[in-house]
Structures are given as C-alpha cells and as structure tokens.
Amino acid sequence: MNNSKIAVRYAKALFDLADEQKCIDAVYEDMKVIDHLCAMPEVKEIISNPVIPHKKREEIIVALAGDGTNKLTVKFIELMFSHDRGDYLGAAARNYLDLTRRHRGIRQVTVTTAVPVSDKIKEELAAVVTGVKDGRIEFIEQVNGSIMGGFIIRVDDAYIDASVRTRLNKFRKEFSLAGFAE
C-alpha cells in the first residue's frame, strides 16, 4: 500500500473516533507534539530502530509526549506500534492536523521575518487573512536573518515573498541580463 495512504487512513480513523468521543481539540494538541517529536532526528532513529522492541518504542514516544496526553492519543500510538506502523506516526499526525484544521476552519499562516513579529502585527495579519478581527488563525513564526528585511508569508497554499533578499536577487538578475554585472 502507498505510504501516504497508510498515514491518511490512520489519521482519518483517529479523527472520526476523536469526533465521536468529543475530544478533537485535545487530540489536536497531542498531534502537534507528536508531529514535532517525529521531526527530531533522535526520535526518528528510535522509531525506525528494529533492535528496539515495538513496545519499548511505543513507551518512549508516550513518555516524550508527556503526562497530559489524551487517552485516545495513547491508544493511537499503541495501535500504530502494535501494527508495525510506527514509521508512519509523524505522517499520520500531520494528516490529523490537516483534517482538524479543515474541519475547524483554521487557516495556517507561516510568517518568516528577519526579526520576531509583535502581537499587534500578528493581529493585523489575522484581520487581513480572515477579513475579520477574530478569525481562526494558527501562526507559525520563523525568524531568518538571511532575508535581511521584509517578510515571507504563506497562507495555506498562497505564498508572498516581500523580503529584501528576494528584491536584491531580482535586481542582481536584471542587471546581469542587461550586462551591467560581472
């Protein structure tokens, strides 16, 4: 079976069960943690290490997820490892997050700037993105000094690059095409 289909099916089943048990938001927060954990190289090594027994890998992930982890999330992790699907845990978590965002109408906004963004600017961006002041926005803030200034914003699949780095590269390209650069 296609790897992505496996993760999607597990995520959909988890979402349906969480909806039935009225704990979508609690599992959503847990899946954010699981997604973050599964992105770490050390955790990836543990998950994919065949020398470590499935039960031990499962216990490690549950312990890393924390004491406040929802019972459904713990059962889901146990299920993934008992069916030898631990390698798909991160992808299943990402798919669950996407399903929940679509269900709740949450728009994911990634803002990359050279310096941290203030709360006031976040509120203004939320108003622009949603058209109302109290829209459901999930901000992911990235600080990257190499953009020199300006910002790069991604809203769902739309992408706006208004960084100084991009403008300088554009000028550099135009000058080289015109024969002014080396």
C-alpha positions in Angstrom: 0.0 0.0 0.0 1.1 3.5 -0.8 2.9 5.0 2.3 0.8 8.2 2.2 -2.5 6.2 2.1 -1.5 4.4 5.3 -1.0 7.6 7.2 -4.1 9.2 5.8 -6.3 6.2 6.8 -4.9 6.1 10.3 -5.4 9.8 10.7 -8.9 9.7 9.3 -9.8 6.8 11.7 -8.3 8.8 14.6 -10.2 11.9 13.6 -13.5 10.1 13.3 -13.0 8.5 16.8 -12.0 11.8 18.3 -15.1 13.4 16.8 -17.2 10.6 18.2 -15.6 11.0 21.7 -15.8 14.8 21.5 -12.0 15.2 22.0 -10.9 16.6 18.6 -9.1 19.6 20.2 -7.3 17.6 22.9 -6.0 15.1 20.3 -5.1 18.0 18.0 -2.8 19.5 20.7 -1.3 16.0 21.2 -0.7 15.5 17.5 1.1 18.9 17.4 3.5 17.4 20.0 3.8 14.1 18.2 4.5 15.9 14.8 7.2 17.9 16.5 8.7 14.8 18.2 8.7 12.8 14.9 10.6 15.6 13.2 13.5 15.3 15.6 16.3 13.1 14.2 16.9 11.3 17.5 13.2 10.3 17.8 13.2 9.2 14.1 16.1 6.9 14.9 14.2 5.4 17.9 11.0 4.9 15.9 12.7 3.2 13.0 15.3 1.2 15.0 14.4 -2.5 14.6 16.6 -3.5 17.5 14.3 -1.7 20.0 11.1 -3.8 20.6 7.8 -2.2 19.4 6.5 -2.0 23.0 9.6 -0.1 24.2 9.4 2.4 21.2 5.8 3.0 22.0 6.6 3.6 25.7 9.3 6.1 24.7 7.0 8.1 22.4 4.2 8.1 25.0 6.7 9.3 27.7 8.1 12.0 25.4 4.5 13.2 24.6 4.0 14.0 28.3 1.7 13.1 31.2 -1.2 15.2 29.9 -1.6 13.2 26.8 -5.2 12.2 26.0 -6.1 8.6 26.4 -7.2 8.3 22.8 -3.8 9.6 21.6 -2.0 7.0 23.8 -4.2 4.2 22.4 -3.5 5.5 18.9 0.3 5.4 19.5 -0.1 1.8 20.9 -2.1 0.8 17.8 0.5 2.2 15.4 3.3 0.3 17.0 1.4 -2.9 17.6 0.6 -3.0 13.8 4.2 -2.2 12.9 3.2 1.3 11.7 5.4 3.4 13.9 7.3 4.8 10.9 4.0 6.4 9.8 3.3 8.1 13.1 4.6 11.5 12.1 2.8 11.5 8.8 -0.4 10.4 10.5 -0.1 13.2 13.0 0.4 15.8 10.2 -2.7 14.4 8.4 -4.7 14.6 11.6 -3.7 18.2 12.0 -4.8 18.9 8.4 -8.1 17.2 8.9 -8.8 19.2 12.1 -7.8 22.5 10.5 -10.2 21.9 7.6 -12.9 20.8 10.0 -12.5 23.8 12.3 -11.8 26.3 9.6 -8.4 27.1 10.9 -6.0 28.8 8.4 -2.3 28.2 8.9 -0.2 31.3 8.4 3.6 31.0 8.3 5.4 34.3 8.7 9.2 34.5 8.1 10.9 37.7 9.1 14.4 38.9 9.9 13.3 39.8 13.5 10.5 38.5 15.7 6.9 39.7 14.9 5.0 41.6 17.6 1.5 40.6 18.7 0.0 43.7 17.2 1.3 42.7 13.7 0.0 39.2 14.2 -3.5 40.6 14.9 -3.3 42.8 11.8 -2.2 39.9 9.7 -5.1 37.8 11.1 -7.5 40.6 10.1 -6.1 40.7 6.6 -6.1 37.0 6.1 -9.6 36.3 7.5 -11.3 39.6 6.8 -12.4 39.8 10.5 -10.6 40.5 13.7 -11.3 37.2 15.5 -10.6 34.8 12.7 -9.2 31.3 13.4 -5.5 31.6 12.5 -2.7 29.4 13.6 0.6 31.3 13.3 3.9 29.7 12.7 6.6 32.3 13.2 10.0 31.8 11.8 13.0 34.2 12.2 15.5 34.0 9.4 18.2 36.8 9.4 19.2 35.9 5.8 16.1 37.6 4.4 17.6 40.9 5.6 14.2 42.6 6.0 10.6 42.5 4.8 8.7 39.2 5.2 7.7 36.0 3.6 4.1 34.9 4.3 2.4 31.6 3.4 -1.3 31.3 3.9 -2.5 27.8 3.2 -1.1 27.4 -0.3 -0.6 31.1 -1.2 2.9 32.5 -0.9 4.0 36.1 -0.9 7.8 36.9 -0.7 8.4 40.6 0.1 11.8 40.1 1.5 14.8 42.3 0.9 16.9 39.2 -0.2 14.4 38.4 -3.0 14.4 42.0 -4.2 18.2 42.2 -4.2 18.3 38.9 -6.1 15.8 40.2 -8.6 17.9 43.4 -9.2 21.1 41.3 -9.5 19.4 39.2 -12.1 18.1 42.2 -14.1 21.5 43.9 -14.0 23.3 40.8 -15.2 20.8 40.3 -18.0 21.4 44.0 -19.0 25.1 43.4 -19.0 25.9 45.6 -16.0 27.0 42.8 -13.6 30.1 40.6 -13.7 
